[in-house]
Amino acid sequence: FFRAWMGHLLRALWLLSFLCLVTISLPSATPGQQWFQDQELAQFMHFSICTFADCEQDSPAHDPNVFNPVFTDTDQWVRVAKSWGAKHICLTAHHTGGFALWPTNATAYSIRNTPYKNGTADVVRDFVASCHRHGVEPCFYVIPSWDSYESHDTEAVYVEKQMQMIRELLTRYGPIRRLWFD
């Protein structure tokens, strides 16, 4: 028994020593993958009509007039996230109910048609400016797969409206490195 066991051990040691001599080439991360890994911690910021309508998901049933914050301090949001180590923040710019936190031209169901700052507010703009001031990477959560406000449109019209909103987010607010699609 001892000889058989010792034989197995010697073969295992020989194989292990051989493997130590072999250089294993592991794949390297792409620059984009490495950037994402270096971000480490993130905050997901869900601020929407539901913040004021006491709901989990916004829907066309929620009157845009309920979106009327007394005070919005996006700098405070970013400072708090940064204080616990977040290197990027993902803001829910457009959720399943269709409400957009910027004055999009693609739909009427947006901050543009709220009493907040008489319809001139742009939470996305303020959020991005705060991120840049505090050295935090902005990210947008958007849900092009389902928007119950625009769901009555034909498929072609629906897709064009969703694409328009994505184009607006990627062209109005400077370089945006990341979108989160749900």
Number of C-alpha atoms within 10 A of each C-alpha: 6 7 8 9 9 11 12 12 12 12 11 12 12 12 11 11 11 10 11 10 8 8 7 8 6 6 6 8 10 9 9 10 10 11 11 14 11 10 14 11 15 19 19 15 17 15 15 24 29 18 16 15 16 9 12 10 15 23 20 15 9 18 14 22 14 15 21 18 12 7 7 12 11 18 18 11 16 27 18 13 20 20 9 11 15 19 22 23 24 20 24 21 23 25 25 19 23 27 27 26 24 22 23 20 13 18 18 17 23 22 27 22 18 20 16 19 13 11 15 14 18 18 21 22 18 16 23 24 18 21 23 13 12 13 14 22 21 25 24 24 20 25 20 19 12 16 21 16 18 21 13 10 11 10 11 8 13 19 15 13 19 22 14 16 23 19 11 16 21 16 11 11 15 11 12 15 11 15 17 12 11 11
